[in-house]
């Protein structure tokens, strides 16, 4: 009667294979994570550059339009700084104030009257965001915020969602995951983290 030899791996061989797999995983997984991070940030930096250029084009249009009329609906803050946040193609806030709560600008000669109405300001900022979407197609798939100082765009920050930490920025691109999300970003923190390091300048004053 013939005896059949059982083929298989010994316990030592299996342990060696498992050890090799463990070493490879320890090397490859961090590398893959780093590659994923770089890829995500590169994409959002590119989106932020497109957003920045689109916002600057529109801001210049508003500057040309408003220099010959008294209704400066876009540049109506006390210091000329306008920080606009949008999500999914819809405007969220202006200078940390929800768009529905943005008020009018009182007439200096008669404070009981509005020189610029709340409706006009809200419509102007809403139009700005909608027109951004016409230029920057991915704006409706992202969350973004732009910092405009007297019709000059100082910074644009972009991410997939309001809670995403893979932020892209322009003209001061990011190179790692951020400690803050766009949903947690304020006018002041955007100035400190993205505007001041590139452009310099003092701390901006509140306007709303």
Wavefront OBJ file of the C-alpha trace (Angstrom):
o trace
v 0.000 0.000 0.000
v 1.451 3.366 -1.069
v 1.715 6.211 1.394
v 0.824 9.676 0.052
v 3.010 12.502 1.284
v 0.997 15.464 2.527
v 2.061 18.702 0.852
v 1.827 22.038 2.671
v 3.646 24.755 4.554
v 5.312 24.329 7.878
v 4.503 26.649 10.746
v 7.902 28.304 10.424
v 7.355 28.993 6.738
v 3.968 30.562 7.462
v 5.477 32.720 10.187
v 8.183 33.923 7.794
v 5.591 34.847 5.148
v 3.439 36.679 7.688
v 6.524 38.539 8.906
v 7.432 39.609 5.377
v 3.885 40.811 4.746
v 3.986 42.775 8.002
v 7.250 44.488 7.050
v 5.965 45.367 3.575
v 2.738 46.757 5.055
v 4.666 48.876 7.534
v 6.643 50.381 4.644
v 3.947 50.692 1.987
v 0.923 51.912 3.961
v 2.556 55.172 5.170
v 3.890 55.757 1.656
v 0.421 55.264 0.172
v -1.105 57.582 2.757
v 1.490 60.247 1.981
v 0.851 59.854 -1.752
v -2.918 60.134 -1.176
v -2.441 63.272 0.901
v -0.186 64.915 -1.694
v -2.615 64.051 -4.471
v -5.632 65.477 -2.609
v -3.822 68.670 -1.670
v -2.434 69.133 -5.193
v -5.982 68.931 -6.574
v -7.403 71.396 -4.044
v -4.501 73.801 -4.595
v -5.283 73.727 -8.323
v -8.963 74.375 -7.611
v -8.042 77.246 -5.307
v -5.976 78.854 -8.077
v -8.899 78.685 -10.512
v -11.204 80.059 -7.813
v -8.771 82.889 -7.041
v -8.553 83.959 -10.691
v -12.333 83.775 -11.156
v -12.942 85.826 -8.011
v -10.391 88.448 -9.059
v -11.964 88.792 -12.494
v -15.386 89.410 -10.953
v -14.048 91.725 -8.240
v -12.510 93.926 -10.936
v -15.849 94.028 -12.724
v -17.551 95.208 -9.539
v -14.826 97.805 -9.020
v -15.378 99.204 -12.513
v -19.168 99.134 -12.068
v -19.194 100.781 -8.645
v -16.728 103.591 -9.240
v -19.331 105.633 -11.108
v -22.354 105.039 -8.870
v -23.180 105.642 -5.201
v -24.510 102.125 -4.606
v -21.348 100.235 -3.680
v -23.180 97.048 -2.788
v -20.130 94.796 -3.096
v -17.530 96.965 -1.385
v -19.865 98.206 1.336
v -17.962 97.227 4.495
v -16.291 99.863 6.653
v -12.762 98.756 5.750
v -13.436 97.325 2.296
v -12.740 93.718 3.330
v -15.272 91.149 2.110
v -14.825 87.491 3.068
v -17.313 85.311 1.204
v -17.945 81.653 1.991
v -19.872 79.273 -0.271
v -20.760 75.593 -0.185
v -22.061 73.533 -3.085
v -22.505 76.606 -5.265
v -24.591 78.452 -2.659
v -23.482 81.446 -0.623
v -23.238 80.790 3.119
v -21.888 83.933 4.742
v -20.199 87.297 4.315
v -17.649 88.337 6.954
v -18.864 85.533 9.244
v -22.475 86.754 8.985
v -25.063 84.387 7.437
v -26.130 85.817 4.090
v -29.774 86.128 5.212
v -28.620 88.332 8.118
v -26.430 90.722 6.112
v -27.909 94.143 6.753
v -28.022 97.430 4.926
v -25.631 100.373 5.155
v -27.028 103.468 6.861
v -26.987 106.864 5.151
v -24.483 109.062 7.079
v -26.679 112.104 6.543
v -29.753 110.280 7.839
v -28.993 107.138 9.888
v -32.659 106.190 9.891
v -32.395 105.461 6.185
v -30.304 102.929 4.294
v -27.815 104.194 1.763
v -27.563 100.582 0.541
v -30.372 98.194 1.359
v -29.890 94.763 2.879
v -31.640 93.237 -0.134
v -29.197 94.891 -2.540
v -26.152 93.723 -0.575
v -27.442 90.170 -0.272
v -28.311 90.073 -3.989
v -24.847 91.345 -4.964
v -22.977 88.755 -2.916
v -25.300 85.981 -4.086
v -24.724 87.048 -7.685
v -20.960 86.986 -7.082
v -21.102 83.360 -5.928
v -23.357 82.319 -8.793
v -21.053 83.929 -11.323
v -18.069 82.188 -9.725
v -19.885 78.949 -10.581
v -20.110 79.992 -14.235
v -16.315 80.381 -14.404
v -15.192 77.724 -11.929
v -17.311 74.686 -12.767
v -16.151 72.629 -9.770
v -17.352 75.326 -7.362
v -20.685 73.521 -7.117
v -18.864 70.395 -5.945
v -16.693 72.140 -3.369
v -16.706 74.382 -0.342
v -14.678 77.582 -0.619
v -13.894 80.946 0.919
v -12.297 84.063 -0.595
v -10.796 87.110 1.087
v -11.288 90.324 -0.932
v -9.653 93.572 0.200
v -10.863 96.674 -1.666
v -11.632 94.643 -4.798
v -8.304 92.775 -4.639
v -8.518 89.060 -3.878
v -5.891 88.288 -1.273
v -6.561 84.584 -0.801
v -8.807 81.733 -1.886
v -9.195 78.489 0.051
v -10.982 75.432 -1.298
v -11.920 71.918 -0.121
v -14.288 69.114 -1.114
v -16.518 69.688 1.895
v -16.849 72.172 4.738
v -15.332 69.651 7.170
v -12.503 68.390 4.948
v -8.978 69.043 6.238
v -7.399 68.649 2.794
v -7.448 72.371 2.056
v -6.022 73.988 -1.033
v -5.069 77.663 -1.122
v -3.799 80.326 -3.514
v -1.572 82.338 -3.822
v -0.037 80.656 -0.764
v -0.532 76.902 -1.504
v -0.775 74.347 1.280
v 1.459 71.272 1.513
v -0.133 69.243 4.317
v -3.433 68.572 6.028
v -4.772 71.631 7.823
v -5.561 71.954 11.511
v -8.790 73.780 10.665
v -11.686 73.205 8.272
v -13.483 75.784 6.162
v -16.522 75.434 8.409
v -14.371 76.524 11.355
v -12.610 79.315 9.499
v -13.398 82.946 10.310
v -12.457 86.180 8.663
v -9.779 86.654 11.326
v -8.303 83.151 11.073
v -8.219 83.323 7.295
v -6.323 86.596 7.505
v -3.863 85.172 10.023
v -3.333 81.793 8.321
v -3.529 82.638 4.621
v -3.435 86.379 3.938
v -0.899 87.799 6.359
v 1.859 85.176 5.752
v 1.850 86.055 2.041
v 0.858 89.731 1.938
v 1.799 90.974 5.411
v -0.196 93.714 7.123
v -1.886 94.225 10.459
v -4.912 92.605 12.037
v -8.155 93.451 10.201
v -10.977 95.103 12.118
v -14.496 93.683 12.353
v -17.027 95.115 9.945
v -20.367 93.495 10.686
l 1 2 3 4 5 6 7 8 9 10 11 12 13 14 15 16 17 18 19 20 21 22 23 24 25 26 27 28 29 30 31 32 33 34 35 36 37 38 39 40 41 42 43 44 45 46 47 48 49 50 51 52 53 54 55 56 57 58 59 60 61 62 63 64 65 66 67 68 69 70 71 72 73 74 75 76 77 78 79 80 81 82 83 84 85 86 87 88 89 90 91 92 93 94 95 96 97 98 99 100 101 102 103 104 105 106 107 108 109 110 111 112 113 114 115 116 117 118 119 120 121 122 123 124 125 126 127 128 129 130 131 132 133 134 135 136 137 138 139 140 141 142 143 144 145 146 147 148 149 150 151 152 153 154 155 156 157 158 159 160 161 162 163 164 165 166 167 168 169 170 171 172 173 174 175 176 177 178 179 180 181 182 183 184 185 186 187 188 189 190 191 192 193 194 195 196 197 198 199 200 201 202 203 204 205 206 207 208
